[in-house]
């Protein structure tokens, strides 16, 4: 299985060697996920310059299978999605609406779970307060009883 990454060529501050900093991974055609500080070494014979953006195809072991400049890809994204007056026909509206609805349902469910947990905590807090009050009452009652016994024995 191969994955497509957007990467930047950076210089390792410790070794001075060039590396690929993996910035994002393609999940599907219109969905990318940011990467968390993943770096890959570059071979000595690669002729890359620091700051270059690349599209890199990697296998499951993070070995580079294919590498190309990301310039044309970035320009196509700008043209497709961000250029004023350009109509994007590639976005699947029903699919995006379904995805948004799924997120909304997940957030609603999480909110309901949090509300339920908050109510449970509040109920337990009230029960603890009642127990504490009951213990104080029992303590006073016991103290009173012991005092009365002590006075009757004197």
C-alpha positions in Angstrom: 0.0 0.0 0.0 1.4 3.4 -0.9 0.6 6.8 0.4 1.0 10.2 -1.1 2.5 12.9 1.1 3.2 16.6 0.7 6.7 17.2 2.0 9.2 20.0 2.3 13.0 19.6 1.9 14.6 20.9 5.2 18.1 20.9 6.6 18.6 18.9 9.8 20.1 21.4 12.3 22.2 18.7 14.0 23.6 16.9 11.1 23.4 19.5 8.4 21.9 17.0 6.0 18.8 17.5 3.9 15.6 15.6 5.0 12.0 15.4 3.9 9.6 16.9 6.4 6.3 15.2 5.8 3.6 17.9 6.1 0.4 16.1 5.1 -0.9 12.8 3.8 -3.6 12.2 1.3 -6.6 10.4 2.8 -8.8 10.7 -0.3 -8.8 12.9 -3.4 -10.1 16.0 -1.6 -9.0 15.1 2.0 -5.6 15.5 3.5 -4.4 15.1 7.1 -1.5 17.0 8.6 1.4 14.9 9.8 3.0 15.2 13.2 6.7 16.0 12.8 7.7 13.1 10.5 11.1 13.4 8.9 12.8 11.1 6.3 16.5 11.2 5.3 17.3 12.0 1.7 19.9 10.1 -0.3 23.2 11.9 -1.1 22.6 11.9 -4.8 19.2 13.6 -4.6 19.5 17.1 -6.1 17.0 18.9 -3.9 17.3 22.3 -2.4 16.1 23.4 1.0 12.5 24.7 1.0 11.4 22.7 -2.0 7.9 21.4 -1.8 7.4 17.8 -3.1 4.7 15.2 -3.6 6.2 12.0 -2.4 4.8 8.5 -2.7 5.9 6.2 0.1 5.4 2.6 0.8 4.3 1.2 4.2 8.0 1.3 5.4 8.3 5.0 4.5 10.6 4.2 1.5 10.4 6.7 -1.3 8.8 5.2 -4.4 8.2 8.4 -6.4 9.0 12.0 -5.9 8.0 15.1 -7.9 7.8 18.8 -7.5 4.5 20.0 -5.9 4.5 23.2 -7.9 2.0 22.0 -10.5 -0.2 20.3 -7.9 -0.3 23.5 -5.8 -1.2 25.6 -8.8 -3.9 23.2 -9.8 -5.4 23.5 -6.3 -5.3 27.2 -6.4 -6.9 27.2 -9.8 -9.6 24.6 -8.9 -10.6 26.0 -5.5 -9.3 29.5 -4.9 -9.3 31.4 -8.1 -12.1 33.9 -8.1 -14.9 33.1 -10.5 -13.7 29.6 -11.1 -16.6 27.1 -10.6 -15.5 23.9 -8.9 -17.4 20.9 -10.4 -15.2 18.3 -8.7 -16.7 18.7 -5.2 -19.4 16.1 -4.6 -22.0 18.2 -2.7 -24.1 15.2 -1.4 -20.9 13.5 -0.2 -19.8 16.6 1.6 -23.2 17.1 3.1 -23.3 13.5 4.3 -19.8 14.0 5.9 -20.9 17.2 7.6 -24.1 15.5 8.9 -22.0 12.7 10.2 -19.8 15.2 12.1 -22.8 17.0 13.4 -24.3 13.7 14.7 -21.0 12.8 16.3 -20.7 16.2 18.0 -24.3 15.9 19.2 -23.6 12.4 20.6 -20.5 13.7 22.3 -22.4 16.6 23.8 -25.1 14.3 25.1 -22.5 12.0 26.6 -20.9 15.0 28.4 -24.2 16.2 29.6 -25.1 12.7 31.0 -21.7 12.5 32.7 -22.1 15.9 34.2 -25.5 15.0 35.6 -24.1 11.7 37.0 -21.3 13.7 38.7 -23.7 16.2 40.1 -26.0 13.4 41.4 -23.0 11.7 43.1 -21.9 15.0 44.6 -25.3 15.5 46.0 -25.3 12.0 47.4 -22.0 12.6 49.0 -23.2 15.8 50.6 -26.2 13.9 51.9 -24.0 11.2 53.3 -21.7 13.8 54.9 -24.7 15.5 56.5 -26.0 12.2 57.7 -22.6 11.3 59.2 -22.4 14.7 60.9 -25.9 14.2 62.3 -25.0 10.6 63.5 -21.8 11.9 65.1 -23.7 14.6 67.0 -26.3 12.1 68.1 -23.6 9.7 69.3 -21.7 12.5 71.0 -24.9 13.6 72.7 -25.7 10.0 73.8 -22.2 9.5 75.2 -22.4 12.8 77.1 -25.8 11.8 78.6 -24.4 8.4 79.6 -21.3 10.0 81.1 -23.5 12.4 83.1 -25.8 9.6 84.3 -22.8 7.6 85.5 -21.4 10.5 87.5 
